[in-house]
Amino acid sequence: MKGNFIRETDYCGVMKQGTLDKGTHISKIERIYVKKKQEEEIRFCYYKPTENGGERFITRPLDLNEEEMFELLSTAIDNDVFSDEFKKKLKDKLS
């Protein structure tokens, strides 16, 4: 799949993302296209800002308190990271 990716690596293309920028670190939920598997996945990830204004992917778990998790999920929903079917299932589960 070739598309309009926000960012692309040898591993995947980032299709959409929700972001929570805390200044010292950046938390994201991303819809990615994994090239080797040829499928879309959701990735919860953590970045550190670089001195030149970029971001460096950190390969560790994303740990957030509930308020930060809610903010991050909200931005992911606002940016259509999750499919309508997933949002419907989540809504049904929470009802």
OpenMM code with the backbone's topology and positions (N, CA, C; nanometers):
from openmm import Vec3, app, unit

residues = "MET LYS GLY ASN PHE ILE ARG GLU THR ASP TYR CYS GLY VAL MET LYS GLN GLY THR LEU ASP LYS GLY THR HIS ILE SER LYS ILE GLU ARG ILE TYR VAL LYS LYS LYS GLN GLU GLU GLU ILE ARG PHE CYS TYR TYR LYS PRO THR GLU ASN GLY GLY GLU ARG PHE ILE THR ARG PRO LEU ASP LEU ASN GLU GLU GLU MET PHE GLU LEU LEU SER THR ALA ILE ASP ASN ASP VAL PHE SER ASP GLU PHE LYS LYS LYS LEU LYS ASP LYS LEU SER".split()
positions = [
    Vec3(0.0852, -0.1190, 0.0000),
    Vec3(0.0000, 0.0000, 0.0000),
    Vec3(0.0887, 0.1239, 0.0000),
    Vec3(0.0682, 0.2087, -0.0931),
    Vec3(0.1340, 0.3386, -0.0963),
    Vec3(0.0263, 0.4420, -0.0692),
    Vec3(0.0600, 0.5384, 0.0105),
    Vec3(-0.0401, 0.6390, 0.0420),
    Vec3(0.0235, 0.7683, 0.0859),
    Vec3(-0.0604, 0.8561, 0.1284),
    Vec3(-0.0139, 0.9832, 0.1812),
    Vec3(0.0161, 0.9651, 0.3298),
    Vec3(0.1347, 0.9171, 0.3593),
    Vec3(0.1740, 0.8943, 0.4968),
    Vec3(0.2244, 1.0243, 0.5591),
    Vec3(0.1984, 1.0401, 0.6880),
    Vec3(0.2517, 1.1535, 0.7631),
    Vec3(0.4032, 1.1388, 0.7729),
    Vec3(0.4458, 1.0168, 0.7928),
    Vec3(0.5873, 0.9828, 0.8063),
    Vec3(0.6013, 0.8378, 0.7628),
    Vec3(0.7171, 0.8046, 0.7070),
    Vec3(0.7368, 0.6685, 0.6587),
    Vec3(0.8768, 0.6205, 0.6946),
    Vec3(0.8845, 0.4941, 0.7372),
    Vec3(1.0119, 0.4275, 0.7639),
    Vec3(1.0148, 0.2981, 0.6838),
    Vec3(1.1235, 0.2240, 0.6937),
    Vec3(1.1290, 0.0935, 0.6273),
    Vec3(1.0245, -0.0005, 0.6853),
    Vec3(0.9897, 0.0181, 0.8138),
    Vec3(0.8949, -0.0686, 0.8830),
    Vec3(0.7492, -0.0359, 0.8495),
    Vec3(0.7147, 0.0937, 0.8508),
    Vec3(0.5739, 0.1285, 0.8359),
    Vec3(0.5559, 0.2705, 0.7826),
    Vec3(0.4321, 0.2996, 0.7491),
    Vec3(0.3904, 0.4348, 0.7170),
    Vec3(0.2887, 0.4785, 0.8199),
    Vec3(0.3044, 0.5994, 0.8742),
    Vec3(0.2086, 0.6534, 0.9708),
    Vec3(0.0979, 0.7215, 0.8922),
    Vec3(-0.0244, 0.6719, 0.9103),
    Vec3(-0.1373, 0.7211, 0.8335),
    Vec3(-0.2088, 0.8361, 0.9036),
    Vec3(-0.2358, 0.8190, 1.0327),
    Vec3(-0.3066, 0.9185, 1.1138),
    Vec3(-0.2516, 0.9097, 1.2548),
    Vec3(-0.2671, 1.0200, 1.3311),
    Vec3(-0.2172, 1.0156, 1.4682),
    Vec3(-0.2907, 1.1139, 1.5574),
    Vec3(-0.3009, 1.0753, 1.6830),
    Vec3(-0.3455, 1.1637, 1.7894),
    Vec3(-0.2237, 1.1913, 1.8756),
    Vec3(-0.2081, 1.3152, 1.9213),
    Vec3(-0.0853, 1.3551, 1.9886),
    Vec3(-0.1143, 1.4291, 2.1180),
    Vec3(-0.0340, 1.4009, 2.2191),
    Vec3(-0.0356, 1.4738, 2.3460),
    Vec3(0.1077, 1.5185, 2.3722),
    Vec3(0.1341, 1.6478, 2.3540),
    Vec3(0.2693, 1.7032, 2.3683),
    Vec3(0.2825, 1.7662, 2.5053),
    Vec3(0.3681, 1.7084, 2.5901),
    Vec3(0.3910, 1.7580, 2.7255),
    Vec3(0.5199, 1.8384, 2.7361),
    Vec3(0.5814, 1.8706, 2.6240),
    Vec3(0.7040, 1.9486, 2.6249),
    Vec3(0.8288, 1.8630, 2.6365),
    Vec3(0.8393, 1.7846, 2.7427),
    Vec3(0.9555, 1.6977, 2.7631),
    Vec3(0.9404, 1.5640, 2.6921),
    Vec3(0.8168, 1.5292, 2.6563),
    Vec3(0.7902, 1.4064, 2.5831),
    Vec3(0.6595, 1.4208, 2.5061),
    Vec3(0.6421, 1.3364, 2.4066),
    Vec3(0.5246, 1.3403, 2.3205),
    Vec3(0.4653, 1.1993, 2.3161),
    Vec3(0.3393, 1.1875, 2.3552),
    Vec3(0.2680, 1.0600, 2.3487),
    Vec3(0.1798, 1.0615, 2.2249),
    Vec3(0.1707, 0.9468, 2.1574),
    Vec3(0.0900, 0.9395, 2.0359),
    Vec3(0.0162, 0.8072, 2.0265),
    Vec3(-0.0986, 0.8119, 1.9625),
    Vec3(-0.1669, 0.6921, 1.9148),
    Vec3(-0.1678, 0.7069, 1.7638),
    Vec3(-0.1137, 0.6070, 1.6949),
    Vec3(-0.0991, 0.6164, 1.5504),
    Vec3(-0.1664, 0.4989, 1.4801),
    Vec3(-0.2278, 0.5294, 1.3674),
    Vec3(-0.2725, 0.4238, 1.2757),
    Vec3(-0.1586, 0.4095, 1.1773),
    Vec3(-0.1006, 0.2893, 1.1746),
    Vec3(0.0148, 0.2655, 1.0880),
    Vec3(-0.0164, 0.1537, 0.9884),
    Vec3(0.0538, 0.1583, 0.8771),
    Vec3(0.0488, 0.0496, 0.7796),
    Vec3(0.1817, -0.0234, 0.7889),
    Vec3(0.1772, -0.1492, 0.8379),
    Vec3(0.2981, -0.2301, 0.8539),
    Vec3(0.3263, -0.2985, 0.7202),
    Vec3(0.4375, -0.2618, 0.6614),
    Vec3(0.4687, -0.3055, 0.5256),
    Vec3(0.4851, -0.4572, 0.5134),
    Vec3(0.5605, -0.5178, 0.6041),
    Vec3(0.5864, -0.6611, 0.5940),
    Vec3(0.4577, -0.7431, 0.6084),
    Vec3(0.3696, -0.7017, 0.6987),
    Vec3(0.2427, -0.7725, 0.7206),
    Vec3(0.1356, -0.7312, 0.6213),
    Vec3(0.1547, -0.6167, 0.5572),
    Vec3(0.0568, -0.5588, 0.4667),
    Vec3(-0.0788, -0.5428, 0.5341),
    Vec3(-0.0737, -0.4822, 0.6558),
    Vec3(-0.1973, -0.4565, 0.7288),
    Vec3(-0.1838, -0.3318, 0.8148),
    Vec3(-0.2991, -0.2769, 0.8507),
    Vec3(-0.3023, -0.1605, 0.9368),
    Vec3(-0.3061, -0.2039, 1.0829),
    Vec3(-0.2379, -0.1264, 1.1679),
    Vec3(-0.2357, -0.1519, 1.3112),
    Vec3(-0.2459, -0.0193, 1.3857),
    Vec3(-0.2779, -0.0279, 1.5139),
    Vec3(-0.2799, 0.0883, 1.6027),
    Vec3(-0.1579, 0.0769, 1.6933),
    Vec3(-0.0813, 0.1865, 1.7017),
    Vec3(0.0402, 0.1860, 1.7841),
    Vec3(0.0308, 0.2966, 1.8894),
    Vec3(0.0501, 0.2596, 2.0158),
    Vec3(0.0646, 0.3552, 2.1248),
    Vec3(0.2144, 0.3776, 2.1405),
    Vec3(0.2590, 0.5033, 2.1305),
    Vec3(0.4031, 0.5257, 2.1303),
    Vec3(0.4426, 0.6540, 2.2026),
    Vec3(0.5732, 0.6656, 2.2194),
    Vec3(0.6345, 0.7691, 2.2996),
    Vec3(0.7525, 0.8263, 2.2222),
    Vec3(0.7606, 0.9584, 2.2129),
    Vec3(0.8692, 1.0272, 2.1426),
    Vec3(0.9337, 1.1294, 2.2351),
    Vec3(1.0588, 1.1597, 2.2105),
    Vec3(1.1298, 1.2683, 2.2785),
    Vec3(1.1575, 1.3757, 2.1746),
    Vec3(1.1353, 1.5034, 2.2103),
    Vec3(1.1699, 1.6092, 2.1157),
    Vec3(1.3225, 1.6192, 2.0996),
    Vec3(1.3668, 1.6511, 1.9790),
    Vec3(1.5096, 1.6673, 1.9535),
    Vec3(1.5438, 1.8161, 1.9527),
    Vec3(1.6719, 1.8459, 1.9609),
    Vec3(1.7163, 1.9849, 1.9644),
    Vec3(1.6829, 2.0612, 1.8365),
    Vec3(1.6728, 1.9897, 1.7240),
    Vec3(1.6440, 2.0567, 1.5964),
    Vec3(1.4941, 2.0665, 1.5663),
    Vec3(1.4093, 2.0379, 1.6666),
    Vec3(1.2654, 2.0504, 1.6485),
    Vec3(1.1956, 1.9257, 1.6002),
    Vec3(1.2695, 1.8163, 1.5811),
    Vec3(1.2091, 1.6903, 1.5382),
    Vec3(1.1654, 1.6048, 1.6560),
    Vec3(1.1444, 1.4789, 1.6287),
    Vec3(1.1028, 1.3830, 1.7307),
    Vec3(1.1823, 1.2553, 1.7146),
    Vec3(1.2189, 1.1941, 1.8275),
    Vec3(1.2905, 1.0663, 1.8263),
    Vec3(1.2023, 0.9618, 1.8921),
    Vec3(1.1734, 0.8544, 1.8168),
    Vec3(1.0916, 0.7428, 1.8660),
    Vec3(1.1649, 0.6716, 1.9792),
    Vec3(1.0951, 0.6486, 2.0887),
    Vec3(1.1522, 0.5809, 2.2051),
    Vec3(1.0879, 0.4421, 2.2144),
    Vec3(1.1700, 0.3399, 2.2202),
    Vec3(1.1181, 0.2022, 2.2243),
    Vec3(1.0995, 0.1571, 2.3683),
    Vec3(1.0052, 0.2178, 2.4359),
    Vec3(0.9639, 0.1756, 2.5690),
    Vec3(0.8123, 0.1879, 2.5798),
    Vec3(0.7577, 0.1339, 2.6850),
    Vec3(0.6121, 0.1426, 2.7020),
    Vec3(0.5654, 0.2869, 2.7194),
    Vec3(0.4427, 0.3116, 2.6813),
    Vec3(0.3790, 0.4410, 2.7021),
    Vec3(0.3015, 0.4342, 2.8326),
    Vec3(0.3466, 0.5084, 2.9326),
    Vec3(0.2813, 0.5124, 3.0636),
    Vec3(0.2169, 0.6492, 3.0822),
    Vec3(0.0849, 0.6508, 3.1044),
    Vec3(0.0120, 0.7765, 3.1228),
    Vec3(-0.0847, 0.7639, 3.2391),
    Vec3(-0.1130, 0.8763, 3.3064),
    Vec3(-0.2207, 0.8735, 3.4049),
    Vec3(-0.3533, 0.8782, 3.3288),
    Vec3(-0.4646, 0.8580, 3.3974),
    Vec3(-0.5937, 0.8485, 3.3286),
    Vec3(-0.6315, 0.9770, 3.2558),
    Vec3(-0.6013, 1.0935, 3.3132),
    Vec3(-0.6354, 1.2200, 3.2476),
    Vec3(-0.5574, 1.2357, 3.1169),
    Vec3(-0.4277, 1.2047, 3.1196),
    Vec3(-0.3469, 1.2129, 2.9979),
    Vec3(-0.3933, 1.1113, 2.8945),
    Vec3(-0.4279, 0.9907, 2.9396),
    Vec3(-0.4780, 0.8888, 2.8470),
    Vec3(-0.6073, 0.9355, 2.7809),
    Vec3(-0.6959, 0.9992, 2.8599),
    Vec3(-0.8200, 1.0509, 2.8035),
    Vec3(-0.7918, 1.1590, 2.6997),
    Vec3(-0.6999, 1.2510, 2.7294),
    Vec3(-0.6635, 1.3568, 2.6342),
    Vec3(-0.6076, 1.2969, 2.5049),
    Vec3(-0.5194, 1.1980, 2.5190),
    Vec3(-0.4591, 1.1350, 2.4027),
    Vec3(-0.5632, 1.0592, 2.3201),
    Vec3(-0.6489, 0.9823, 2.3869),
    Vec3(-0.7557, 0.9117, 2.3145),
    Vec3(-0.8470, 1.0107, 2.2428),
    Vec3(-0.8748, 1.1239, 2.3070),
    Vec3(-0.9603, 1.2258, 2.2451),
    Vec3(-0.8995, 1.2797, 2.1167),
    Vec3(-0.7688, 1.3086, 2.1182),
    Vec3(-0.7065, 1.3594, 1.9956),
    Vec3(-0.7028, 1.2523, 1.8871),
    Vec3(-0.6843, 1.1266, 1.9270),
    Vec3(-0.6854, 1.0177, 1.8288),
    Vec3(-0.8238, 1.0029, 1.7659),
    Vec3(-0.9280, 1.0139, 1.8469),
    Vec3(-1.0648, 1.0062, 1.7944),
    Vec3(-1.0923, 1.1254, 1.7028),
    Vec3(-1.0514, 1.2461, 1.7463),
    Vec3(-1.0725, 1.3667, 1.6643),
    Vec3(-1.0003, 1.3595, 1.5307),
    Vec3(-0.8889, 1.2883, 1.5251),
    Vec3(-0.8101, 1.2772, 1.4021),
    Vec3(-0.8364, 1.1479, 1.3254),
    Vec3(-0.9460, 1.0793, 1.3574),
    Vec3(-0.9908, 0.9590, 1.2863),
    Vec3(-0.8872, 0.8471, 1.2828),
    Vec3(-0.8119, 0.8321, 1.3918),
    Vec3(-0.7165, 0.7218, 1.3999),
    Vec3(-0.7912, 0.5885, 1.4055),
    Vec3(-0.9020, 0.5858, 1.4765),
    Vec3(-0.9801, 0.4630, 1.4921),
    Vec3(-1.0909, 0.4569, 1.3875),
    Vec3(-1.1202, 0.3362, 1.3411),
    Vec3(-1.2273, 0.3171, 1.2435),
    Vec3(-1.3631, 0.3372, 1.3099),
    Vec3(-1.4647, 0.3625, 1.2287),
    Vec3(-1.6004, 0.3768, 1.2813),
    Vec3(-1.6453, 0.2486, 1.3511),
    Vec3(-1.6082, 0.1339, 1.2951),
    Vec3(-1.6452, 0.0048, 1.3554),
    Vec3(-1.5833, -0.0102, 1.4947),
    Vec3(-1.4561, 0.0277, 1.5093),
    Vec3(-1.3909, 0.0199, 1.6396),
    Vec3(-1.4588, 0.1140, 1.7385),
    Vec3(-1.4896, 0.2352, 1.6964),
    Vec3(-1.5552, 0.3318, 1.7855),
    Vec3(-1.6925, 0.2811, 1.8289),
    Vec3(-1.7645, 0.2151, 1.7370),
    Vec3(-1.8955, 0.1594, 1.7715),
    Vec3(-1.8801, 0.0492, 1.8760),
    Vec3(-1.7832, -0.0400, 1.8569),
    Vec3(-1.7599, -0.1477, 1.9533),
    Vec3(-1.7199, -0.0917, 2.0897),
    Vec3(-1.6383, 0.0112, 2.0902),
    Vec3(-1.5964, 0.0741, 2.2153),
    Vec3(-1.7149, 0.1395, 2.2854),
    Vec3(-1.7970, 0.2083, 2.2081),
    Vec3(-1.9167, 0.2714, 2.2646),
    Vec3(-2.0104, 0.1663, 2.3247),
    Vec3(-2.0309, 0.0547, 2.2531),
    Vec3(-2.1161, -0.0533, 2.3036),
    Vec3(-2.0582, -0.1123, 2.4322),
    Vec3(-1.9280, -0.1268, 2.4392),
    Vec3(-1.8642, -0.1826, 2.5576),
    Vec3(-1.8795, -0.0914, 2.6783),
    Vec3(-1.8727, 0.0400, 2.6531),
    Vec3(-1.8812, 0.1367, 2.7617),
    Vec3(-2.0248, 0.1627, 2.8073),
    Vec3(-2.1228, 0.1193, 2.7269),
    Vec3(-2.2651, 0.1406, 2.7610),
    Vec3(-2.3124, 0.0415, 2.8639),
] * unit.nanometer
topology = app.Topology()
chain = topology.addChain("A")
for resn in residues:
    res = topology.addResidue(resn, chain)
    for name in ("N", "CA", "C"):
        topology.addAtom(name, app.Element.getBySymbol(name[0]), res)
